[in-house]
Amino acid sequence: MSTEKLNILNFGDPKIKTLHITWFAFFLTFVVWFSHAPMMAIIKEAFDLSTQQIKALLILNVALTIPSRIVIGTLVDKYGPRAVYSALLMIGGAIAVGFASAQTYEQLAIMRFLSGFIGAGFVIGIRMVSEWFPAKQVGVAEGIYGGWGNFGSAAAAMSLPTIALLYGGDDGWRYAIGMMGVIAFLYGIFYRKVAKDTPKGSTYFKPKKHGGLEVTSKKDFYFYIGMNVPMYIALAVLTWKLSPVNLGLLNELGTNAIYIGLVALFIFQVRTIYNVNKENLQNGVPEIQRYKFKQVAVLDIAYFVTFGSELAVVSMLPLFFLETFEGLSAVQAGLLASGFAFMNLVARPTGGHLSDKIGRRKTLSILIAGLAVGYFVLSQINAAWFIPFAVLATMACSFFVQAGEGAVFAIVPLVQRRMTGQIAGMAGAYGNVGAVIYLTVLSFVDYSTFFMVIGASAALVFLFVQFMDEPSGKMAEVLPDGTVQLIDVT
């Protein structure tokens, strides 16, 4: 499998221009989404928060992103990435300003929960990039998009504490986070004016029905239903964690209402998925238009352990360094922790490039294995370590984590083009399921055990990746006039 050279400095090329304005949109969503992480020690002191309250904020930050990525994926396939990205940036920016203006812990918690919405931005760009780049370049292009975008969390860790200090006073953190929200809002307006959904003359394929993925067999229909269950379990675990028997952010009535709502929502979703697939289940699907849902399932669990662990680790790493090594300031801990997300700049594009060059499944297998080893190494870090070695270990581990993410999304656009947004949304949601589960585990165990749990789960995912089929040949998409167009996936 070969790949054509991609000149990312050729700004006169419309697809390169689209790539750059889109990764920067993603970058801003991550700066806003993780603007709280490097400020957590300052916010903890300002509001006199307990450790349990801090952990609740960390979990809340990733909760809403689970359903949001599913919803955003559907909206992208229906309305196009240009309009959806613009709206998300503007809404997310306003929420960030609301968080910066919070006066009580309850207000902080609500705004942190709503901030999870902007975390769905990643899904939008996956569809946008896949529309502009051919199969031989899509892996590295998606890697550049994801890598530079994910770097937003590192940029937040490196810059926001300094910005807060420059403003000075107790409200420095408010100025830093609020300023990022305003920038995101303004960029949403810019993106609406500049971006285009497809190259000139190209067709933007849309699903025949919306509300769920179209599957092509009864077995895959039940498989798809089953793969939705973990998302509801993660939301139920989150609800339990915030209930009166744990952190106490929710009262008993509110807790039970959410449980009932989750059950009702699942029943509604099953019914919607059936309506979307009723015709396919009754009449069958032509062989040329079929795909295997197991491809989606493997990508879901691979993203669970890659992006899920990244979200969890990025959220806790500044505090980990602060509590493990004596004498570090909050700014220093944030800078050291930023090394984990910093690797996104090279790791995700590398993962996508390797996937384009040496094969999709082989690349993903190697990177997941490296990820497992990396987390087992992190589990051994303690106060006796030389700090530069600890930083190098986190960066080495993060390379495999983020290259694995790049490898996952090098495959996503090659399953079914018209449903790329929804497939990306489901995989992205699984990443957040992983974050909720891992952060919940962290609330019960020490740091060493936390890293070991991630490593063990990665070893299990490695086995599942071996069941994925290597994408090859062509995928069939139906044009609005009913004719079928074949798209290369190799």
N, C-alpha and C positions, 0 to 999 in steps of 0.2 A: 504494500500500500504506500503510495508516494504522496507527497504534498507539494503544492506549488508555493513558491516564495511569496511571502506576504510583506509588503513594504508599508509599515505602519506610519511612516513619515510622509507618505504621498497624500497630502491633504487635498489635492485636486481630484482625487478619486472619491466619488460620492459614497462608496461603501466604507472607506476609511474614515471619512468625515462622520458618517453615521455611527461607526464604532466608537469614535472618540467622544462625541457628545452624549452617547448612551452610557459608556462606562463612567463618565463624570456624573451623570444623573444617579447611577447606582452608588458611586463613591459618596455623594452627598447623603443618600438615604442611610448609609452605614455610619457616617459621621454623626448624624442626628440620632440614629437608633442607639448607638453606643456612647453618646456624649456623657452619659451619667457614670460610666464605669470608672474612668480615671478620677472622677470627682467624688467617688463614693465615700472616701475617708472624710472629705471636707463636709459633704452633706450629712454624714453620720454625726459629726460634731455639731453642725449648725442646728440640727433638729433633735439632738440628743437621742438618737435611735439605738435600739438594741441590735445585737447580732442577728436575732431572728427576724427583726423587721427589715434589715438589710437583705437577708436571704429571700424574704418575701418579694422585695422589689426586683431582685435578680430574676426570680421565676416569673413574675408578672411581665417583665420586659419581653419574654419570648412566647407568652401564652397566646395572645391574640393573633400572632403570625401564623399559627396552625390553620385556623379556618380562613384567615385572610388570604393566604397563598392559594387556596383552592378557589375562593371567590375571584381573586384577581386574575388567576389563570383563565377562568371562564370568560371574564370581561375582556381580557386581551384578545382571545380568539374571536370574540363577537364584535368588539369595537375598534380593535387595533391598538398597538403599543403606544403610539404618539399621544392619543387622547388620554389613555389610562395613566401613563407615566406622569404626564403633566398634572393631572388631578391629584395623584398620590403625593407628589412632591409638595404641592400647595397645602394639602390637608396635613401631611406630616410636619411641615414647617410650622403650621399654626399650633399643632399639638406640642411641639418642642418649646414654643414660646409659653404655652400654658404650663408646662413642667417647670420652666425657669421662674414662673411667677407664683408657684405654689407656696402657701403659707403654713400648711399643716401636713402631717404624715398622710392623712387620708387623701388629700389633694395630690400629693406626690404619687401615691399608689395608683390612683385613678389615671393620672396622666402617663405613668409608666406603663400601665396596662394598655392604654390607647396607643402608646408609642410603638407597640408591637405591630401596628397596622403598616407602618412605613417599611417594616422588614420584608414585606411582600414585594417590594420593588424589584428585587432580583429576578423574579419570574418574568417580568415584562420585557426586560432586555434580552432574555434568552430567545424569545420569539422574534424580537426585532433583528437581532444579529443573524438568526437562522434564515430570515427573509433576504438578507443582503449578501450572504457568503455561500459559495458552493460547498458540497460535501467534503472536498479535499482540503478546504481551508477552515471549515466550520469549527473544528476542534480547537485550533490555536486561536481563532477569533473569539470563541466563547471563553477561552482561557484568559485572554487579555481583558475581555469585558469583566469576567468574574474576579480576576486577580487584582486589577487596578481598582475595581469597585469595592471589593472586600478590604482593601487597604485602608478604606475609610475608618475602620475601627482602630487601626494603628495610628492613623493621622490624628484621630481624636485623642488617643492616649498621649501622643507626643506633643500636641499643640495646646489643647484646651486648658490643662493646668497652668501653663505659662501665660496664656491669655488671661486667665482668671487672676493670676498674680499681678499682671500689668494693670488691670483695672483696680486691684487692691480692695481691701475691706472685706467684710463678711459676705458681700453680695457679688464678689468677683465671679463665682461659679455661675450665677444667674446671667450675667452679661455674656459669658462665653457660650453657654448653651443657647440662650435666646438669640444671639447673633447668628449661630448656625441655622436656627429655624428660619430666620428672615432670609438668609441666603438661599436656602432650599426652596422657599416660597417663590422667590424671584426667578430662580432657575426653572421652576415649573412653567412659568409664563414664557421664558425663552425657549424651552424645549418644544412647547406647543407651536411656536412660530417657525422653528427651524427644521425639526425632524420630519421625516416622511416614512410611512409604514413599509413601502416596498420600492424597489427600483422602478424607474419609469417603464411602463408596459408590462410589468409583472402582475400576476393575479394573487390577491390575498385570499388564500383558501380558508373557509370557515366550516365548522361542523354543521351537519344538517340540523341538529337539535342541540340545545344548550341545557346545562344542569347536571351533566355527568359525562364521563368518557363513553364513547361508543366502543363496545367490544364485539368480537366476531364469532363467539361460540358460547354455548350455555356454560361450559366449564369455566371459561374466562369471566362470565357474568358473576358466578358465585365466588370466584377467586377475587374479583374486584370488590365485591361486597365485603369479603373477609378482610381485605387490605385496608378498608376504611375503619375497621374496628379499633386498631391501635391508636388512631388519632383521637377517638372518643375516650379511650382509656386514659390517654395522656391528659386530656382536659378534665377528666374525673379525678385523676391523681392530683392535679393542680388544685381543683376545688377542695379536695380533702385536705391538702396541705395548708390551705388558707382558712379552713373551718375552725370552729371554736376549740376542737380537741388538739389543734396544732398551733398555728400562728395567730388565730383569732381575728383575722382581718374581716372574715365573714361571720354573720350570726347564724344560728341554726336554721332559721326560716330561709335566709338567702342561700345557704348551702343546699338545702333540700330542693329549693326552687331550681337551682342550676342543675342538680342531678336529674330532675324530672324533665327539664328543658333539653338536656343532652339526649335522653332516651327518645323524646318526641322528635328532636331534630334528626336522629339517626333513622327513625322510622320514615320520616318525610324524605330523607335523602335516598333511602332504598326505593321508595315509591317513584321518586324522580328518575333515578337511574334505570328503573324498569321501563318507565315511559320513554326514555331516550332510546332504549335498546329493544323495545317491544317488536318493532318491525324486523330488526335483524334476527331476533330470536325465533320469530315465526317463519320468516321467509328465507333465512340464511343469507350469507354474504358471498359474492363471487370470490373465488380463490385469489385472484390478483389483488383484491382490496383487503385481504385478511392480514392480521398481525397477531403476535403472541403476547398476551398480557403479562406473561412471566418476565418479559423484557422490562416492563414498567416496574414490576414488583422488585426485581433485583436492583434496579436503579434507586428505588425508594429506600431499601435497607442499606445500600451502600452510602447514600447521602445521610441516612440516620447516623451512621458512625463517623462519617467525615465531617460534614457541616455541623451536625448535632454536637459533636465533641468540640469543634472549634468555637461555636457559640458559647458553650458551657465554660470552656477554658478561658476564652477572652474575658468573660464576665467575672471570673474569680481570680485570674492570674495576678493582677495588681495587689490584691489583698494577700495572696499566697506569698509573693516576694516580700511584702511588708511584714508579714508575721513570721516568715522563715528566717530572714536575715536581719539581724539587729542593726540599728543605726541608719536605716534607709528612710528617706522622707517620702511623702506621698508622690511628689513629682518624680523622684528617682525610681520608685517602684513602678510607676506608670510607664516610664521610659524603658525599663528593663522588660516589662511585660509586653511592650509593643513589638518586641522582636518576634513574637509568635505570629501576629497578624502581618508583620512587615514582609514575611516570606511570600505573601500572596502575590507580590509584584512579579516574582519569577516562577513561583511554584505552579499556580493555576495555568498560566500559558504553557509551561513545560509539560504538565499533565495532558493538556489538550493536544500539544504538538506530538508527544509520544503516541497518543491514541491515534492521531492521523497517520503516523509513520509506521508503527510496528504492530498495530492492531488494537481493537477496542477492549476485548476481554483480557488479553495478556497484560496490557498496561494497567488496567484496573486491579487485576490480581496482584501484581508486583507492588503497587502502591498501597493497597490495603494491608498486605503483609508487613511492609515497612512501617506503616502507621501503628500496627500492633506492637512491634518491637520498640518504637519510639515512646509509646506511653508506658511501657514497662520500665524503660530507662528513667522517665520522669518520676515514676513512683519511688525511685531511690534517692531523689534529691532531699537533702536536709541541711541544717545550719552549718555542718562541717564542710560542705562543698565550697570550692572556690567559685565566687559569684560568676565570673566570666564563663566557667564551664557549665554552670546551670543555665545561663543564657544560651550558650551554644547548643546545649541539649534540647532546649525548648524550640529553638529555631530549626534544628535538624528534624525533630518530630513534626513540626508544623509544615515542613516541606512536603512530607508524605501525606499529611492531612489535606493540604490545599491542592497538591497535585492530583490527589484522588478526587477532589471535588471537580477539578478541571476535566478529568477523565470521565466522570459521570455525565457531565453536561456536554461532552463531545459526542455522547451517544443519544441524549434526549431528542435532539431534532431529527434523528434518523429513524425514529419509530413510526410516527404518523405526523406529517407536516401540519395538517389542518388542526391537529389537537396538541401542537407543541406547547401552547400556553398551559393547557390543562395538565399535560404530563409533567411539565416543569413545575406547575403549582403543587401537584401531588408529591413529587420528589422533594420539593422545597419544604412542604409541610412536614414530611417525614424528618427533614433536618431539624425542624423545630420540636417535633416529638422527641427526637434524640436529646435535644438541649434540655427539655423539661424533665425527661427521665434522668439524665445525668446530673442535673442540678438538684433534683430531688434526692438522688443517691448521696450527693455531697452534703446535704443537710443532715444525714444520718451517720456519715463516716468521716475519717480524717482524710487529709489530702492524698496521702500515699495510696490508700485503698481506693479512693476516687479514680486515680490514674490507672490503677490495676484493673478496675471494672471496665473502663473504656478499652484497655488493651485486650482483655478477654473477649469482649463483645466483637471487637474487630477481627479476632481470630475466627470467630464463628461466621461472620459475614464473608470472610475469605472463602469459606466452603460453599456458601450460597452463590457467589459470583461464578463458580465453575459451571453452574447450570444455565448461564446466560448464553444465547446464541450470538455469534459474531454477525453484526449487520452486513449484508451483502446484497448485490443486485440493485433492484429499483423498488421504490414505493409508488403505489398508485393513488392519485388524488383526482376527485371528480370536479370538473369545471362547472360553473354556473349553468352552462347549456346542456349538461349531462354527459359530455364527452370525458374520457379518462386521460389524464396526463401522467406520464411516468417520470419520476424524479430519481436521479442517481443517489445512492447512499454509500457508494464506495469510490 
